[in-house]
Amino acid sequence: MTVLAVDIGGTKFAAAAVEDDGTIMARAEVPLKGRTRPEEALLEVVGRVTGEVPAARLEGAGIGSAGPLDPVAGTVSPVNIPAWRDFPVVEALGRLLPGRPVRLAGDGQCMALGEWWRGLPEREPSGAVLGMVVSTGVGGGLVLAGEPYLGPTGNAGHIGHITADPDGEPCPCGAAGCVETLASGPSMVRWARANGWTGEDARALALDAGAGVAVAGLAFRRAADALATAILTASALLDLDRVVIGGGVAAAGPVLMDPLRQAVARNAGLGFLRRLRVTATGLGRDAGLLGAAALVLPR
Amino acid sequence: MTVLAVDIGGTKFAAAAVEDDGTIMARAEVPLKGRTRPEEALLEVVGRVTGEVPAARLEGAGIGSAGPLDPVAGTVSPVNIPAWRDFPVVEALGRLLPGRPVRLAGDGQCMALGEWWRGLPEREPSGAVLGMVVSTGVGGGLVLAGEPYLGPTGNAGHIGHITADPDGEPCPCGAAGCVETLASGPSMVRWARANGWTGEDARALALDAGAGVAVAGLAFRRAADALATAILTASALLDLDRVVIGGGVAAAGPVLMDPLRQAVARNAGLGFLRRLRVTATGLGRDAGLLGAAALVLPR
């Protein structure tokens, strides 16, 4: 069985044909830069995949998208794609695959689902897994009792918008002190620059942290503390077995993961929290595509 | 079909025979004060129920217990019952009902399950419900996708031990600034007394708050803020439909519920959080017994 997986990001679209054992048969990627009609980019990226694996062979489509989105209505309004507001992406792909299921979830949810399906070394049938994407924002998704948990309106997993600091700075979501205001790439860069760092972006900040520049290291430890609070909060509520971290900021590696694991270990109170394993993604950028495929593949 | 429900509290044991429509056929309660052998109290409270509904008619038993507990091993170690450490309560009741299922969950989990099963005005098949017990501690439980969610080790729902204030006071659990350090009855009383209040307990504090004593009202607003943070955190993660609040402190009524609803409305950022309904328990003290019964009743 083969399905179409589509990943709608803020700067590019990706698509793949995925087998039911997780094998990626064909893939394509199209940058959005300079495009005024993103739906043309969507048709192009899907067309490249169906050029290799005919649409007639695809038994459904799973879509992971940057938010906000409305999985019930099947529409997306990605913050970084102003031309799409309530764009009916499920309907658009449904026209290409008539009569076959098309499902939509958030990019963080798809990443979590992909890591759970293909990234973990062993499958835990009753596992409780949180996947986190630490990048331009902080997103996430949940697998509970061995099933993707998307929530009644499809919005579960918004770990970037839980409170890490009630007295913290305002968040674009309308609340204050959200994890995202402390641990997203842009918020780390903003904080470092306000404290004397002169670099440009999160990648440079990670390099400086690795090279021992104090303020850069502090920016990562501050983000790690916020992420640890979020992880322990989710674990106290959900009795998690495992947290998998991906995304551009997480790609920094030990400068994030070391202080993060230390903060989780230091602040874990209740006994059952201490069995939690926090690991970096095993799938990298494929996690989102595999998770999107998993939305429509039998498990 | 009739099952036995048992509620193991820190100061009393309760038991009931419960029908599969939620009708309570017989009930008993035994205080623990002055007892050195709590298992005798357990046999006594169950014996009073089986005196009215014979044990042969009971098709299983559900137990809700104060924590900590180990639902996998079937043992309980309630903080306020020092004579019980790893007491094998599932085995003890299994001897009374040989060959029939005996299940154990936390008291907060049972309260949530009872409210979901019998307390809500309408059943929401795919509902996501958080039940909270605000009392000597702050506990809770979850119903997700229309099923009780207890977690891989049975410890889901520990909402009293999520962080409300990272710079807050130490919590007996080992972490700092847990919701329980701000919103449990004893923590509210401690804070009020440190700020000039001279009353004795949470009940007196609620009366004073209702009578307009400023420091008492502030103690409730402070607790309400912490509970609102916890509720919005759980909702961002789990896309909750509803939160039901019970327990001794919640029985104070509007002095807690009014500032709590206001804080939830004020701090709800993301759009999907705004549909959340926060209500006081509809079942009162029966919620725990009904939820314990629901652990073994077909749903």
Interface residues (C-beta under 8 A of the other chain):
Chain A: P68 E124 S126 G127 A128 L142 L144 A145 E147 Y149 L150 G151 P152 T153 G154 N155 A156 G157 H158 I159 H161 I162 T163 A164 D165 P166 C171 C173 G174 A175 A176 C178 D225 T229 L232 T233 A234 A236 L237 L238 D239 D241 N267 A268 G269 L270 G271 F272 R275
Chain B: P68 E124 S126 G127 A128 L142 L144 A145 E147 Y149 L150 G151 P152 T153 G154 N155 A156 G157 H158 I159 H161 I162 T163 A164 D165 P166 C171 C173 G174 A175 A176 C178 D225 T229 L232 T233 A234 A236 L237 L238 D239 D241 N267 A268 G269 L270 G271 F272 R275
